[in-house]
Amino acid sequence: MNPNRIDPAYLPLFINHNKKFYEQWDMSLSPMVLDWDEPSAAVKDAFTQFSPDGFATIVIDFHGNGGKLPTPHVWNGMPVIELINNAANFHNAEQTAKEMSSSIPKSTDETPKYYFFRIVWTSPNQVISAISRLKEMRPELDIEVIDAYNFFHFYKTTLNKK
């Protein structure tokens, strides 16, 4: 998608186009936005118009400019977070659990932490086995797998309490 590459003059067209389809499909979040850098203020402003419940991005710097991941935050009411892509290619539970674990830093802070992983073409049983293995590897983690809408709701609520 690369919304950062959209000329600002065309952002209203981008908003209207997406509003139509988000309304048609009763969507209010964007769980996988592909881009070459963290979203600009103008891009986040645009997404708040049709995706107020959440925005997650995979940043892949194809241009060699040092693409930066977004710092987790709430932008004008819209939660913004990285979509972690390293566990997307499921080979087995052990490998996927290791990939997830490497994305979750150790923490002594009691504030809930949120990690949004991209998992595709993977059966629920495979996800369950990977999460079970992750819990064995990292017993200090209190892991809860939830749907995207609740994820963004709880994430936003937690960030707003800080």
DOKEFI-879670 format. One record per atom (N, C-alpha, C, CB): residue number from 0; atom name; x, y negated, z. Coordinates in pm, whole numbers, padded with zeros to 5 digits, always signed. Atoms other than C-alpha are relative to their C-alpha. Glycine has a CB too. Layout:
N
  num  atome      px      py      pz
  NUM     CA       X       Y       Z
...
This chain:
162
  num  atome      px      py      pz
    0      N  +00083  +00119  +00000
    0     CA  +00000  +00000  +00000
    0      C  +00087  -00125  +00000
    0     CB  -00094  +00000  +00121
    1      N  -00091  +00115  -00010
    1     CA  +00277  -00250  +00098
    1      C  -00073  -00134  +00008
    1     CB  +00093  +00000  -00119
    2      N  +00075  +00126  -00007
    2     CA  +00044  -00530  +00213
    2      C  +00089  -00123  +00017
    2     CB  -00097  +00006  +00113
    3      N  -00090  +00115  -00010
    3     CA  +00345  -00751  +00291
    3      C  +00039  -00055  -00136
    3     CB  +00125  +00038  +00077
    4      N  -00037  +00045  +00135
    4     CA  +00403  -00772  -00084
    4      C  -00114  -00074  -00070
    4     CB  +00042  +00119  -00084
    5      N  +00113  +00070  +00061
    5     CA  +00061  -00922  -00153
    5      C  +00023  -00150  +00010
    5     CB  -00135  +00040  +00068
    6      N  -00012  +00146  +00001
    6     CA  +00087  -01285  -00255
    6      C  -00110  -00056  +00090
    6     CB  -00011  -00057  -00147
    7      N  +00102  +00056  -00089
    7     CA  -00091  -01488  +00015
    7      C  -00124  -00055  -00072
    7     CB  +00061  -00110  +00082
    8      N  +00115  +00051  +00076
    8     CA  -00312  -01640  -00256
    8      C  -00102  +00110  -00028
    8     CB  +00047  -00063  -00133
    9      N  +00089  -00113  +00031
    9     CA  -00458  -01291  -00314
    9      C  -00052  +00072  +00124
    9     CB  +00072  +00098  -00088
   10      N  +00048  -00066  -00121
   10     CA  -00519  -01197  +00049
   10      C  -00153  -00006  +00014
   10     CB  +00064  -00063  +00122
   11      N  +00147  -00002  -00006
   11     CA  -00886  -01311  +00032
   11      C  -00061  +00110  -00088
   11     CB  -00055  -00136  -00042
   12      N  +00047  -00108  +00087
   12     CA  -00937  -01070  -00260
   12      C  +00023  +00136  +00067
   12     CB  +00072  -00005  -00137
   13      N  -00035  -00122  -00074
   13     CA  -00762  -00795  -00059
   13      C  -00101  +00024  +00114
   13     CB  +00144  -00009  +00057
   14      N  +00096  -00010  -00111
   14     CA  -00991  -00866  +00238
   14      C  -00137  +00041  -00052
   14     CB  -00011  -00134  +00077
   15      N  +00133  -00031  +00054
   15     CA  -01311  -00863  +00031
   15      C  -00008  +00142  -00055
   15     CB  -00038  -00100  -00109
   16      N  -00004  -00136  +00055
   16     CA  -01211  -00544  -00149
   16      C  -00010  +00103  +00113
   16     CB  +00131  +00022  -00082
   17      N  -00002  -00097  -00109
   17     CA  -01136  -00361  +00175
   17      C  -00126  -00005  +00086
   17     CB  +00120  -00024  +00087
   18      N  +00126  +00011  -00077
   18     CA  -01441  -00496  +00360
   18      C  -00109  +00086  -00062
   18     CB  -00046  -00147  +00007
   19      N  +00104  -00076  +00071
   19     CA  -01665  -00341  +00096
   19      C  +00010  +00149  +00033
   19     CB  +00012  -00022  -00152
   20      N  -00016  -00144  -00019
   20     CA  -01520  +00007  +00138
   20      C  +00001  +00039  +00148
   20     CB  +00128  +00047  -00065
   21      N  +00003  -00030  -00143
   21     CA  -01467  -00006  +00514
   21      C  -00144  +00000  +00050
   21     CB  +00085  -00103  +00079
   22      N  +00142  +00003  -00039
   22     CA  -01833  -00104  +00556
   22      C  -00074  +00120  -00058
   22     CB  -00067  -00131  -00047
   23      N  +00066  -00114  +00063
   23     CA  -01946  +00163  +00309
   23      C  +00027  +00130  +00075
   23     CB  +00046  +00014  -00146
   24      N  -00039  -00124  -00068
   24     CA  -01759  +00434  +00500
   24      C  -00002  -00013  +00152
   24     CB  +00138  +00042  -00045
   25      N  +00014  +00022  -00145
   25     CA  -01831  +00288  +00847
   25      C  +00135  +00014  +00072
   25     CB  -00102  +00099  +00059
   26      N  -00134  -00001  -00058
   26     CA  -01461  +00240  +00920
   26      C  +00030  -00135  +00062
   26     CB  +00107  +00036  -00106
   27      N  -00041  +00127  -00060
   27     CA  -01311  -00021  +01148
   27      C  +00145  +00006  +00050
   27     CB  -00093  -00036  +00115
   28      N  -00142  -00005  -00031
   28     CA  -00949  +00088  +01179
   28      C  +00078  +00052  -00120
   28     CB  +00025  +00089  +00123
   29      N  -00091  -00041  +00107
   29     CA  -00651  +00149  +00953
   29      C  +00113  +00081  +00063
   29     CB  +00057  -00125  -00080
   30      N  -00097  -00082  -00072
   30     CA  -00457  +00444  +01092
   30      C  +00128  +00032  -00077
   30     CB  -00064  +00125  +00040
   31      N  -00122  -00029  +00076
   31     CA  -00199  +00469  +00811
   31      C  +00022  -00105  -00109
   31     CB  -00008  +00140  -00062
   32      N  -00036  +00105  +00095
   32     CA  -00069  +00155  +00644
   32      C  +00148  +00017  -00032
   32     CB  -00031  -00145  +00058
   33      N  -00139  -00017  +00043
   33     CA  +00249  +00209  +00443
   33      C  +00056  -00136  -00040
   33     CB  +00011  +00102  -00117
   34      N  -00060  +00128  +00036
   34     CA  +00485  -00086  +00415
   34      C  +00151  +00009  +00012
   34     CB  -00055  -00114  +00089
   35      N  -00146  +00005  -00001
   35     CA  +00850  -00185  +00382
   35      C  +00054  -00078  +00119
   35     CB  +00051  -00060  -00128
   36      N  -00042  +00076  -00117
   36     CA  +00858  -00403  +00695
   36      C  -00120  -00013  +00094
   36     CB  +00056  -00141  -00040
   37      N  +00110  +00020  -00093
   37     CA  +00654  -00483  +01004
   37      C  -00101  -00098  -00062
   37     CB  +00052  -00053  +00137
   38      N  +00100  +00088  +00062
   38     CA  +00327  -00659  +00919
   38      C  +00022  -00147  +00036
   38     CB  -00140  +00042  +00042
   39      N  -00011  +00145  -00022
   39     CA  +00347  -01035  +00878
   39      C  -00126  -00049  +00071
   39     CB  +00021  -00076  -00134
   40      N  +00118  +00060  -00064
   40     CA  +00108  -01265  +01063
   40      C  -00117  -00006  -00098
   40     CB  +00032  -00141  +00053
   41      N  +00107  +00009  +00101
   41     CA  -00088  -01316  +00740
   41      C  -00063  +00136  -00028
   41     CB  +00054  -00060  -00131
   42      N  +00052  -00135  +00023
   42     CA  -00121  -00940  +00684
   42      C  -00086  +00043  +00119
   42     CB  +00116  +00101  -00023
   43      N  +00079  -00038  -00119
   43     CA  -00238  -00883  +01042
   43      C  -00130  -00080  +00005
   43     CB  +00081  -00024  +00129
   44      N  +00124  +00079  +00005
   44     CA  -00486  -01170  +01008
   44      C  -00098  +00059  -00100
   44     CB  +00031  -00147  -00037
   45      N  +00086  -00061  +00102
   45     CA  -00619  -01006  +00691
   45      C  -00065  +00127  +00054
   45     CB  +00080  +00031  -00129
   46      N  +00053  -00126  -00050
   46     CA  -00659  -00666  +00856
   46      C  -00102  -00019  +00112
   46     CB  +00113  +00088  +00049
   47      N  +00101  +00022  -00105
   47     CA  -00849  -00814  +01151
   47      C  -00139  -00021  -00059
   47     CB  +00039  -00121  +00087
   48      N  +00129  +00026  +00064
   48     CA  -01125  -00898  +00901
   48      C  -00078  +00127  -00033
   48     CB  +00021  -00080  -00126
   49      N  +00070  -00124  +00035
   49     CA  -01204  -00534  +00818
   49      C  +00045  +00119  +00084
   49     CB  +00020  +00032  -00147
   50      N  -00055  -00109  -00080
   50     CA  -00999  -00324  +01060
   50      C  +00025  -00045  +00144
   50     CB  +00131  +00051  -00063
   51      N  -00023  +00059  -00131
   51     CA  -01051  -00487  +01401
   51      C  +00032  +00101  +00110
   51     CB  -00119  -00077  +00040
   52      N  -00021  -00098  -00106
   52     CA  -01030  -00161  +01596
   52      C  +00138  +00064  +00001
   52     CB  -00102  +00108  -00011
   53      N  -00135  -00054  -00006
   53     CA  -00673  -00072  +01502
   53      C  +00074  -00003  -00132
   53     CB  -00006  +00138  +00048
   54      N  -00092  +00007  +00113
   54     CA  -00375  -00088  +01269
   54      C  +00125  +00078  +00039
   54     CB  +00035  -00149  -00040
   55      N  -00124  -00075  -00021
   55     CA  -00094  +00170  +01253
   55      C  +00077  +00003  -00131
   55     CB  -00029  +00146  +00052
   56      N  -00080  +00009  +00122
   56     CA  +00193  +00149  +01009
   56      C  +00122  +00092  +00003
   56     CB  +00045  -00142  -00022
   57      N  -00127  -00068  +00024
   57     CA  +00472  +00363  +00872
   57      C  +00085  -00099  -00079
   57     CB  -00019  +00139  -00077
   58      N  -00090  +00092  +00069
   58     CA  +00762  +00138  +00778
   58      C  +00112  +00081  -00064
   58     CB  +00058  -00108  +00099
   59      N  -00107  -00065  +00076
   59     CA  +00990  +00274  +00507
   59      C  +00065  -00109  -00085
   59     CB  -00055  +00119  -00090
   60      N  -00071  +00108  +00067
   60     CA  +01251  +00028  +00387
   60      C  +00063  +00049  -00131
   60     CB  +00108  -00058  +00092
   61      N  -00051  -00040  +00131
   61     CA  +01288  +00111  +00018
   61      C  +00089  -00107  -00063
   61     CB  -00116  +00031  -00093
   62      N  -00070  +00112  +00060
   62     CA  +01450  -00227  -00047
   62      C  +00136  -00029  +00064
   62     CB  -00085  -00123  +00008
   63      N  -00129  +00020  -00065
   63     CA  +01750  -00201  +00187
   63      C  +00012  -00129  +00076
   63     CB  +00108  +00006  -00101
   64      N  -00001  +00127  -00073
   64     CA  +01650  -00511  +00379
   64      C  -00012  +00018  +00150
   64     CB  -00112  -00089  -00049
   65      N  +00009  -00024  -00144
   65     CA  +01634  -00344  +00720
   65      C  -00140  -00008  +00054
   65     CB  +00085  -00098  +00072
   66      N  +00139  +00001  -00045
   66     CA  +01259  -00291  +00754
   66      C  -00012  +00029  +00148
   66     CB  -00081  +00099  -00077
   67      N  +00013  -00008  -00146
   67     CA  +01153  -00331  +01116
   67      C  -00138  +00053  +00037
   67     CB  +00024  -00139  +00064
   68      N  +00128  -00050  -00051
   68     CA  +00884  -00140  +01304
   68      C  -00068  -00107  +00083
   68     CB  +00021  +00128  +00084
   69      N  +00068  +00099  -00084
   69     CA  +00616  -00345  +01475
   69      C  +00017  +00032  +00148
   69     CB  -00149  -00008  -00036
   70      N  +00006  -00017  -00144
   70     CA  +00643  -00398  +01847
   70      C  -00146  +00024  +00035
   70     CB  +00059  -00126  +00077
   71      N  +00141  -00023  -00035
   71     CA  +00326  -00251  +01998
   71      C  -00061  -00125  +00065
   71     CB  -00012  +00121  +00096
   72      N  +00066  +00119  -00052
   72     CA  +00084  -00536  +02063
   72      C  -00145  -00004  -00047
   72     CB  +00075  -00128  -00044
   73      N  +00137  +00027  +00045
   73     CA  -00270  -00666  +02023
   73      C  +00003  -00135  -00071
   73     CB  -00104  +00000  +00121
   74      N  +00000  +00121  +00082
   74     CA  -00313  -00924  +01745
   74      C  -00144  -00045  -00021
   74     CB  +00071  +00025  -00137
   75      N  +00137  +00053  +00013
   75     CA  -00630  -01134  +01770
   75      C  -00105  +00110  +00021
   75     CB  -00019  -00064  -00139
   76      N  +00093  -00106  -00036
   76     CA  -00806  -00837  +01929
   76      C  +00024  +00133  -00068
   76     CB  -00136  -00044  -00031
   77      N  -00027  -00124  +00074
   77     CA  -00664  -00574  +01689
   77      C  +00129  +00065  +00052
   77     CB  +00011  -00028  -00153
   78      N  -00122  -00068  -00043
   78     CA  -00422  -00318  +01836
   78      C  +00088  +00037  -00119
   78     CB  -00036  +00126  +00080
   79      N  -00099  -00027  +00105
   79     CA  -00104  -00274  +01629
   79      C  +00106  +00094  +00057
   79     CB  +00065  -00134  -00054
   80      N  -00097  -00098  -00049
   80     CA  +00129  +00026  +01661
   80      C  +00067  +00068  -00119
   80     CB  -00069  +00105  +00092
   81      N  -00067  -00081  +00102
   81     CA  +00376  +00239  +01466
   81      C  -00075  +00133  -00016
   81     CB  +00149  +00026  +00039
   82      N  +00045  -00136  +00029
   82     CA  +00246  +00553  +01299
   82      C  +00127  +00083  -00014
   82     CB  -00092  +00007  -00130
   83      N  -00123  -00079  -00003
   83     CA  +00520  +00802  +01386
   83      C  -00011  +00112  -00102
   83     CB  +00027  +00057  +00143
   84      N  +00009  -00089  +00116
   84     CA  +00596  +01007  +01078
   84      C  +00088  +00125  +00011
   84     CB  +00038  -00076  -00123
   85      N  -00098  -00109  -00001
   85     CA  +00864  +01253  +01195
   85      C  -00059  +00138  +00026
   85     CB  +00102  -00028  +00104
   86      N  +00062  -00131  -00026
   86     CA  +00618  +01533  +01292
   86      C  -00099  +00038  -00110
   86     CB  -00071  -00001  +00136
   87      N  +00102  -00019  +00104
   87     CA  +00417  +01517  +00969
   87      C  +00014  +00133  -00074
   87     CB  +00006  -00113  -00100
   88      N  -00023  -00122  +00078
   88     CA  +00576  +01816  +00796
   88      C  +00014  +00119  +00095
   88     CB  +00127  -00013  -00089
   89      N  +00002  -00109  -00097
   89     CA  +00476  +02104  +01022
   89      C  +00066  +00125  -00058
   89     CB  -00145  +00032  +00043
   90      N  -00064  -00127  +00037
   90     CA  +00712  +02401  +00995
   90      C  -00037  +00107  +00102
   90     CB  +00154  -00015  -00010
   91      N  +00039  -00090  -00108
   91     CA  +00646  +02560  +01333
   91      C  -00017  -00083  +00127
   91     CB  +00106  +00114  +00021
   92      N  +00030  +00073  -00124
   92     CA  +00542  +02464  +01686
   92      C  +00126  -00054  +00066
   92     CB  -00076  +00089  +00097
   93      N  -00126  +00041  -00064
   93     CA  +00899  +02448  +01817
   93      C  +00057  -00125  -00066
   93     CB  +00102  +00115  -00005
   94      N  -00056  +00113  +00074
   94     CA  +01023  +02212  +01546
   94      C  -00086  -00124  +00019
   94     CB  +00013  +00034  -00150
   95      N  +00089  +00116  -00013
   95     CA  +00717  +01987  +01569
   95      C  +00006  -00056  +00142
   95     CB  -00145  +00040  -00035
   96      N  -00012  +00046  -00139
   96     CA  +00739  +01972  +01950
   96      C  +00130  -00076  +00021
   96     CB  -00008  +00119  +00097
   97      N  -00129  +00070  -00011
   97     CA  +01107  +01873  +01923
   97      C  -00007  -00137  -00067
   97     CB  +00113  +00084  -00063
   98      N  +00015  +00129  +00069
   98     CA  +01022  +01601  +01670
   98      C  -00081  -00097  +00084
   98     CB  -00068  +00020  -00138
   99      N  +00082  +00087  -00085
   99     CA  +00749  +01464  +01896
   99      C  +00079  -00044  +00123
   99     CB  -00130  +00073  +00042
  100      N  -00076  +00032  -00120
  100     CA  +00971  +01482  +02203
  100      C  +00106  -00106  -00027
  100     CB  +00066  +00126  +00055
  101      N  -00105  +00098  +00033
  101     CA  +01247  +01286  +02028
  101      C  -00057  -00141  -00018
  101     CB  +00073  +00042  -00127
  102      N  +00064  +00131  +00017
  102     CA  +00996  +01004  +01970
  102      C  -00056  -00056  +00131
  102     CB  -00112  +00010  -00101
  103      N  +00057  +00042  -00128
  103     CA  +00888  +00984  +02335
  103      C  +00115  -00018  +00099
  103     CB  -00105  +00103  +00053
  104      N  -00112  +00021  -00093
  104     CA  +01156  +00821  +02552
  104      C  -00038  +00035  +00144
  104     CB  +00048  -00145  -00008
  105      N  +00023  -00025  -00143
  105     CA  +01195  +00914  +02916
  105      C  -00039  -00132  +00064
  105     CB  +00127  +00062  +00069
  106      N  +00049  +00122  -00065
  106     CA  +01016  +00667  +03143
  106      C  -00035  +00030  +00144
  106     CB  -00121  -00057  -00075
  107      N  +00042  -00011  -00140
  107     CA  +00967  +00612  +03514
  107      C  -00118  -00092  +00027
  107     CB  +00116  -00032  +00095
  108      N  +00113  +00093  -00010
  108     CA  +00701  +00348  +03453
  108      C  -00130  +00080  +00001
  108     CB  +00002  -00102  -00118
  109      N  +00128  -00071  -00013
  109     CA  +00353  +00464  +03557
  109      C  -00105  -00045  -00101
  109     CB  -00054  -00017  +00139
  110      N  +00096  +00048  +00099
  110     CA  +00178  +00263  +03285
  110      C  -00014  +00104  -00111
  110     CB  +00044  -00137  -00059
  111      N  +00016  -00097  +00109
  111     CA  +00025  +00497  +03025
  111      C  +00072  -00047  -00127
  111     CB  -00150  +00022  -00030
  112      N  -00068  +00027  +00126
  112     CA  +00224  +00518  +02702
  112      C  -00079  +00066  -00112
  112     CB  +00149  +00052  +00003
  113      N  +00078  -00048  +00114
  113     CA  +00075  +00574  +02359
  113      C  +00091  +00024  -00119
  113     CB  -00111  -00100  -00037
  114      N  -00079  -00038  +00117
  114     CA  +00230  +00754  +02062
  114      C  -00097  +00057  -00102
  114     CB  +00112  +00104  +00037
  115      N  +00095  -00035  +00105
  115     CA  +00038  +00786  +01737
  115      C  +00077  +00074  -00109
  115     CB  -00072  -00128  -00058
  116      N  -00075  -00084  +00093
  116     CA  +00171  +01075  +01528
  116      C  -00081  +00030  -00125
  116     CB  +00042  +00130  +00067
  117      N  +00061  -00042  +00126
  117     CA  +00096  +01145  +01165
  117      C  +00016  +00151  -00011
  117     CB  +00066  -00074  -00124
  118      N  -00001  -00146  +00016
  118     CA  +00001  +01511  +01130
  118      C  -00097  +00031  -00113
  118     CB  -00040  +00074  +00134
  119      N  +00084  -00027  +00117
  119     CA  -00129  +01628  +00793
  119      C  +00012  +00146  -00043
  119     CB  +00039  -00092  -00117
  120      N  +00003  -00135  +00054
  120     CA  -00224  +01957  +00631
  120      C  +00044  +00102  +00105
  120     CB  +00090  +00010  -00123
  121      N  -00036  -00086  -00112
  121     CA  -00194  +02126  +00969
  121      C  -00128  +00043  +00070
  121     CB  +00096  -00073  +00099
  122      N  +00122  -00049  -00065
  122     CA  -00458  +02345  +01131
  122      C  -00004  -00044  +00146
  122     CB  -00008  +00153  -00010
  123      N  +00011  +00033  -00143
  123     CA  -00593  +02258  +01477
  123      C  +00079  +00098  +00088
  123     CB  -00147  +00000  +00042
  124      N  -00076  -00097  -00079
  124     CA  -00437  +02581  +01608
  124      C  +00149  -00030  -00001
  124     CB  -00024  +00142  -00053
  125      N  -00142  +00036  +00007
  125     CA  -00095  +02469  +01487
  125      C  +00029  -00122  +00086
  125     CB  +00041  -00026  -00146
  126      N  -00018  +00119  -00084
  126     CA  -00138  +02130  +01655
  126      C  -00003  +00040  +00147
  126     CB  -00109  -00106  -00031
  127      N  +00011  -00045  -00139
  127     CA  -00247  +02298  +01978
  127      C  +00128  +00073  +00043
  127     CB  -00122  +00093  +00018
  128      N  -00122  -00073  -00036
  128     CA  +00056  +02528  +01971
  128      C  +00119  -00096  +00014
  128     CB  +00031  +00108  -00106
  129      N  -00109  +00098  -00011
  129     CA  +00292  +02233  +01911
  129      C  -00013  -00082  +00128
  129     CB  +00002  -00092  -00123
  130      N  +00022  +00077  -00123
  130     CA  +00136  +02032  +02195
  130      C  +00031  +00087  +00122
  130     CB  -00145  -00053  +00007
  131      N  -00031  -00092  -00111
  131     CA  +00157  +02336  +02425
  131      C  +00151  +00013  +00019
  131     CB  -00062  +00139  -00025
  132      N  -00146  -00010  -00007
  132     CA  +00525  +02372  +02340
  132      C  +00061  -00130  +00050
  132     CB  +00058  +00037  -00137
  133      N  -00049  +00130  -00048
  133     CA  +00582  +01998  +02395
  133      C  -00019  -00012  +00150
  133     CB  -00073  -00115  -00073
  134      N  +00026  +00005  -00145
  134     CA  +00422  +02025  +02741
  134      C  +00099  +00089  +00076
  134     CB  -00144  +00044  +00030
  135      N  -00100  -00086  -00063
  135     CA  +00660  +02313  +02822
  135      C  +00137  -00068  +00000
  135     CB  +00009  +00136  -00074
  136      N  -00129  +00068  +00013
  136     CA  +00960  +02112  +02699
  136      C  +00009  -00123  +00089
  136     CB  +00024  -00039  -00145
  137      N  +00003  +00128  -00072
  137     CA  +00855  +01791  +02873
  137      C  -00112  +00002  +00105
  137     CB  -00021  -00119  -00099
  138      N  +00107  -00013  -00099
  138     CA  +00652  +01884  +03184
  138      C  -00032  -00132  +00072
  138     CB  +00038  +00103  +00103
  139      N  +00026  +00129  -00064
  139     CA  +00684  +01526  +03314
  139      C  -00103  -00084  -00076
  139     CB  +00130  -00078  +00013
  140      N  +00096  +00076  +00081
  140     CA  +00457  +01404  +03034
  140      C  -00143  +00043  +00030
  140     CB  +00031  +00018  -00150
  141      N  +00144  -00027  -00014
  141     CA  +00083  +01377  +03089
  141      C  -00060  -00025  -00138
  141     CB  -00069  -00093  +00112
  142      N  +00038  +00011  +00141
  142     CA  -00026  +01447  +02731
  142      C  -00149  +00022  -00018
  142     CB  +00079  +00099  -00085
  143      N  +00141  -00013  +00034
  143     CA  -00377  +01394  +02602
  143      C  -00013  -00028  -00150
  143     CB  -00090  -00100  +00084
  144      N  +00024  +00019  +00143
  144     CA  -00473  +01440  +02237
  144      C  -00144  -00048  -00016
  144     CB  +00025  +00133  -00082
  145      N  +00134  +00057  +00017
  145     CA  -00768  +01220  +02139
  145      C  -00017  -00051  -00143
  145     CB  -00025  -00115  +00101
  146      N  +00028  +00052  +00133
  146     CA  -00937  +01089  +01826
  146      C  +00054  -00142  -00015
  146     CB  -00152  +00003  -00029
  147      N  -00062  +00131  +00029
  147     CA  -00810  +00771  +01659
  147      C  -00076  -00116  +00063
  147     CB  +00009  -00021  -00149
  148      N  +00076  +00112  -00055
  148     CA  -01095  +00545  +01773
  148      C  +00021  -00014  +00151
  148     CB  -00148  +00016  -00030
  149      N  -00025  +00006  -00144
  149     CA  -01054  +00636  +02141
  149      C  +00146  -00034  +00029
  149     CB  -00037  +00132  +00066
  150      N  -00140  +00034  -00016
  150     CA  -00676  +00621  +02105
  150      C  +00019  -00151  -00002
  150     CB  +00085  +00067  -00109
  151      N  -00019  +00145  +00013
  151     CA  -00687  +00260  +01985
  151      C  -00074  -00076  +00110
  151     CB  -00048  -00047  -00137
  152      N  +00075  +00065  -00108
  152     CA  -00951  +00168  +02245
  152      C  +00082  +00002  +00130
  152     CB  -00138  +00069  +00021
  153      N  -00077  -00012  -00125
  153     CA  -00743  +00300  +02538
  153      C  +00132  -00075  -00010
  153     CB  +00026  +00147  +00034
  154      N  -00126  +00071  +00023
  154     CA  -00421  +00161  +02390
  154      C  -00021  -00151  +00018
  154     CB  +00055  +00031  -00142
  155      N  +00031  +00143  -00011
  155     CA  -00576  -00186  +02357
  155      C  -00032  -00037  +00144
  155     CB  -00118  -00037  -00092
  156      N  +00037  +00027  -00139
  156     CA  -00725  -00170  +02706
  156      C  +00124  -00003  +00089
  156     CB  -00099  +00107  +00052
  157      N  -00123  -00004  -00080
  157     CA  -00387  -00075  +02855
  157      C  +00087  -00122  -00028
  157     CB  +00078  +00128  -00030
  158      N  -00082  +00117  +00032
  158     CA  -00200  -00350  +02669
  158      C  -00061  -00129  +00054
  158     CB  +00019  -00012  -00152
  159      N  +00066  +00121  -00049
  159     CA  -00458  -00610  +02770
  159      C  +00010  -00015  +00152
  159     CB  -00145  -00001  -00041
  160      N  -00015  +00006  -00146
  160     CA  -00404  -00522  +03139
  160      C  +00136  -00054  +00041
  160     CB  -00020  +00138  +00061
  161      N  -00137  +00045  -00035
  161     CA  -00034  -00618  +03124
  161      C  +00006  -00149  +00016
  161     CB  +00099  +00043  -00107
